[in-house]
Amino acid sequence: MLVIRGYKYELNINNKERTVLTKCAGTARFAWNWGLANRNQRYQTQTGVARYTDAMKQNKELNRLKRTEFPWMYEVSKCIPQEVLRNLDRAYQNFFTNTRKRKQKRTQQFVGFPKFKKKGRCKDSFRLTGTIKLFLGDKLVQLPRLGKLRLKERPNLPTSARILNVTISRTADRWYIAFAVKEEQSDPKPNKGPLVALDTGLSVFAALSSGIPISRPKFLLQQARKQRRLSKAHSRKQKGSHNKRKSALRLGRFYRRITNQRQNFLHQTSTYLAKNHSVIVLEDLHIKGLMQNRKLSKYWADLSHGLFQRILEYKTVWYGSTVIKIDRWFPSSKLCSNCLYYRRDLPLSTRIFHCPLCGLELDRDQNAAFNVANYYWIYQFRLFPVAESSAETLNACGEVVRPASKQAHVEEAGRTAPTKAGKKSYS
């Protein structure tokens, strides 16, 4: 099968090349702001179909203006403004598509309107297409209008890979190049590993149904003192001074190191799970809601559970495993994993789950991981018999979801009939 992958490497460049890359990033930022202002002005002044445009029309209009108003844009590759205007057009489409879906109540995700980019407040990056060549022996890459640039390490791209485009970006004082390639990959064999269920949290990064928890790393919290010191020193510098720029560089290097540590942990953990397990069962976390808690938001942000799930989803395709997300409202923490007793009063401060019915005492996160695995086996494979004539599925509390009659379910399930038939009690 054909897959599209990304390979990212650091550039080994001199000051002259660094100046040229900065000029390219500035051109990309200018093209974005020009295109956004042009669209806003067109919408306010025109009527009918003339109020709207696309990337191709804007690119032709910008090429006409380059001859008289923006001749300095000829110093960089023509691919840069082309790709930027395509990104802007895609941003507009995503905004209007999301607005339509939210009106139809098909999604709760919010996509904002495109914003202007300011120098020093946005990431310096640009994309190039066209003829791109790699010289593996000399660790060189040849790009349009930029010539040959040195890499710090030898690229490990497969020989059959076809380079689609490259994206050059800056983080603090380092420049990186990312190759988007299309390569042929053999269909992965089905993974024969066991099933594993994850319950993500704050006390541990994730509790596994195998009984071995993944410890919680503290990337930013361990360096909180240094972060406060660098941030305080940066805020005291005079705006626009050389010391302000130097302190911003020190702060950027600090955050780059933290980001690299976090991504390294997420990639190692996700690769281990995807390689050694056939099915990975996760909870559908509401990350936006978790981040609204001002007391716990920095802890959730430091662990990056949302990024971890996205990485896990595409890596399972590579290694022949499967990711399954269970219902967001399933009360995994309040159910007893042994007898399915439901505890309504279980505050977050209670870290040990105690079942008053069977006497089970277990760590709260570990008990939730067992419940996530039970949810998969019971509801995914229907281990409880379900008749086609009348639904007799049990919900998380052991109550009948859609009972045909109370007496029939009392005889079949051997349980007392629910007080309110047809009502889920996930709260």
Residue pairs with C-beta under 8 A, 6 or more apart in sequence:
1 184
1 185
1 186
1 187
2 182
2 183
2 184
2 185
3 182
3 183
3 185
3 318
4 164
4 180
4 181
4 182
5 161
5 180
5 181
5 183
6 178
6 179
6 180
6 181
7 155
7 156
7 157
7 178
7 179
7 181
8 176
8 177
8 178
8 179
9 151
9 152
9 153
9 155
9 176
9 177
9 178
9 179
10 151
10 152
10 153
10 174
10 175
10 176
10 177
11 17
11 149
11 150
11 151
11 152
11 168
11 174
11 175
11 176
11 177
12 139
12 150
12 151
12 152
13 21
13 149
13 150
13 175
17 146
17 149
18 175
20 146
21 146
21 168
21 170
21 175
22 124
22 170
23 75
23 76
24 76
24 77
24 80
24 126
24 146
24 168
25 124
25 125
25 126
25 168
25 170
26 119
26 124
27 73
27 76
27 80
27 81
27 126
28 80
28 81
28 83
28 84
28 125
28 126
29 117
29 119
29 122
29 124
30 73
31 62
31 80
31 81
31 84
31 85
32 84
32 87
32 88
32 116
32 117
33 116
33 117
34 62
35 58
35 62
35 84
35 85
35 88
36 88
36 114
36 115
36 116
37 116
38 53
38 58
38 61
39 53
39 58
39 88
39 92
42 50
42 51
42 52
42 53
43 51
43 52
54 89
55 82
55 85
55 86
55 88
55 89
58 85
58 88
58 89
59 81
59 82
59 85
62 70
62 81
62 85
63 78
66 73
66 74
73 81
76 145
77 128
77 130
77 143
77 144
77 145
77 146
79 127
79 128
79 129
79 130
79 144
80 126
80 127
80 128
82 129
83 126
83 127
83 128
83 129
83 165
84 126
84 127
87 127
88 114
91 114
92 114
94 111
95 111
95 112
95 113
95 114
97 111
98 107
98 109
98 110
98 111
99 111
101 107
102 108
102 110
123 169
123 170
123 171
124 169
124 170
125 167
125 168
125 169
125 170
126 167
126 168
127 165
127 166
127 167
127 168
128 143
128 144
128 146
128 165
128 166
128 167
128 168
129 144
129 164
129 165
130 144
131 142
131 144
132 141
132 142
132 143
132 144
132 163
132 165
132 166
132 179
133 141
133 142
134 140
134 141
134 142
134 155
134 157
134 163
135 141
135 142
135 148
136 154
136 155
139 150
139 151
139 152
139 153
139 154
139 155
140 148
140 149
140 150
140 151
141 148
141 149
141 151
141 155
141 166
141 177
142 148
142 149
143 149
143 166
149 177
151 177
155 179
157 163
157 179
157 181
158 183
160 183
160 184
161 181
161 182
161 183
162 181
162 182
162 183
163 179
163 180
163 181
164 180
164 181
164 182
165 180
166 177
166 178
166 179
166 180
167 177
167 178
167 180
168 175
168 176
168 177
168 178
169 175
169 176
169 178
170 176
171 252
171 256
171 259
172 249
172 252
172 253
172 255
172 256
173 249
173 252
173 253
174 256
185 318
188 317
188 318
188 319
188 320
189 320
190 278
190 320
191 275
191 277
191 278
191 319
191 320
191 321
192 278
193 275
193 276
193 277
193 278
193 321
194 210
194 277
194 278
195 209
195 277
195 278
195 279
195 280
195 281
195 373
195 376
196 208
196 209
196 210
196 273
196 277
196 279
196 280
196 281
196 373
197 208
197 209
197 280
197 281
197 282
197 369
197 370
197 372
197 373
197 376
198 206
198 207
198 208
198 209
198 273
198 280
198 281
198 282
198 283
198 369
198 372
199 206
199 207
199 283
199 332
199 333
199 365
199 366
199 368
199 369
199 371
199 372
200 206
200 282
200 283
200 285
200 303
200 305
200 308
201 207
201 365
201 368
202 216
202 296
202 299
202 300
202 303
203 216
203 351
203 365
204 213
204 214
204 215
204 216
204 365
205 213
205 214
205 215
205 216
205 217
205 269
205 303
206 213
206 214
206 369
207 213
207 214
207 363
207 365
207 366
207 368
207 369
208 214
208 369
209 281
209 369
209 370
209 372
209 373
211 366
213 365
213 366
214 269
216 303
217 261
217 262
217 265
217 303
218 302
219 258
219 261
219 262
219 265
219 302
220 227
220 258
220 298
220 302
221 298
221 299
221 302
223 254
223 258
226 254
227 254
230 247
230 250
230 251
230 254
231 251
233 247
234 244
234 247
234 248
234 250
234 251
237 243
237 244
237 247
238 244
262 302
262 304
266 304
266 307
266 308
266 311
267 311
269 308
270 308
270 311
270 312
270 315
271 315
273 280
273 312
274 280
274 312
274 315
274 316
274 318
274 319
274 321
275 319
275 321
277 321
278 320
278 321
278 322
279 321
279 322
279 324
279 376
280 312
280 316
280 321
280 322
280 323
280 324
281 324
281 325
281 326
281 372
281 373
281 375
281 376
282 309
282 312
282 323
282 324
282 325
282 326
282 372
283 325
283 326
283 328
283 330
283 332
283 372
284 325
284 326
284 327
284 328
285 305
285 306
285 309
285 328
286 328
287 300
287 305
287 306
290 296
290 297
290 300
291 297
291 300
291 301
293 300
309 323
312 323
313 323
316 322
316 323
324 376
324 380
326 332
326 372
326 375
326 376
326 379
327 375
329 426
330 371
330 372
330 375
330 396
330 426
331 342
331 396
331 426
332 368
332 369
332 371
332 372
332 375
333 346
333 353
333 364
333 365
333 367
333 368
333 371
334 342
334 343
334 344
334 346
335 341
335 342
335 343
335 367
335 371
335 396
336 342
336 343
336 353
336 355
336 357
336 358
336 360
336 367
337 360
337 362
337 367
337 370
337 371
337 374
338 355
338 358
338 360
339 355
339 357
339 358
339 360
340 374
340 396
340 398
341 355
341 356
341 357
341 358
342 396
342 397
342 398
342 425
343 353
343 355
343 356
344 427
346 353
346 364
350 364
351 363
351 364
352 361
352 362
352 363
352 364
353 360
353 361
353 362
353 363
353 364
353 367
354 360
354 361
355 361
360 367
362 370
377 383
378 384
379 393
384 393
384 394
385 392
386 392
386 393
390 402
390 403
390 404
390 408
391 401
391 402
391 403
391 404
392 400
392 403
392 404
392 409
392 412
392 413
393 400
393 401
393 402
394 400
394 401
394 413
395 401
395 424
395 425
395 426
396 424
396 425
396 426
397 425
398 415
399 418
399 425
400 409
400 413
400 417
400 418
400 421
401 422
401 424
402 421
402 422
403 409
403 417
403 418
403 421
403 422
406 417
406 421
407 417
409 415
409 417
410 416
410 417
